[in-house]
Amino acid sequence: MWLPVAIAVAGIVAIILGRGRTAEAATGVGLLIVALIVWMVNWLFRLSLQSNRERDEEERARDYFARHGRWPDENPEE
């Protein structure tokens, strides 16, 4: 989580030091783009982990249904 922030801060510093018109400023813009990409990859990875957890929960519920004939969140009196 902190890596994209650190990269973005480095990019902003480079833009300020380059005064918006030099190679340093262009490098700063590039660093801002890299920070965005790193953040997006991290977000997609976390989304993937959440999806795996949900899939595991669904599998456990199906196993429970196969053993007991009802879903785990159903009331047995009904």
N, C-alpha and C positions, 0 to 999 in steps of 0.2 A: 504494500500500500504506500509505503514511503518512497519507494524507488521512483515512481512517476513524478512525485512532488519534487524530489531532489533534481531530477532531470529537467523539469520545467523551470525550477529556480535557476539552474545553470543557464538555461536558454534565455531567460529574462535578463540575467546579468550580462550575458554576451550581447544581447540586443542593446542594452543600455550602454555598455562599453563601446560597442561599434557605432553608436549614435545613428543607427538605422540605415547606414549607407555603405557599410564595408563588409568584408568577408566575415568578420566577427558577427555582425548582425545577421547575415545569412546563416551562419552556423547556429546562432541562437534560434532562428525560426525552425531550422532543421531539428534542433533539440526539442522544441515544443511539439513538433509533429511526432517525434520518437516517444515523448512522454505520453501523448495521447494513445499511440499504438500499444505501448506497454500497459497502460491502464485498461484498454479494451481487451487485450489478451488475458489479463488477470481477471477481468469481469467474466469473460467467456469460460475460463477455467473454473471459477466459482459456480457459475451457472451449471456447468457439467457435473460438478460434485453434488449439487443439490438434486439434479435430475437422477443421479445414481442412487441417492438416498431414498427418493420417492419410489423408484423402481424396486428397491429392496423392501420397502414397507409394503408395497403392493404384493410382492411375492410372498411375504410372511402372511399377509391376509388371505391369499389364495390357499396357502398350505393349511391355515386354520380352518378355512371353509371346507377343504377336502377332508379333514379329520372330524369336524364337528357338525357339518351340514348347515352352518349359518356363518354370517360374517362376524368378525370380532366386535364390531360396534353395535350389533343387533341385540335387543333385549330378549333373553331366552323365554320369557313368559308369553311372548306374543305368538 
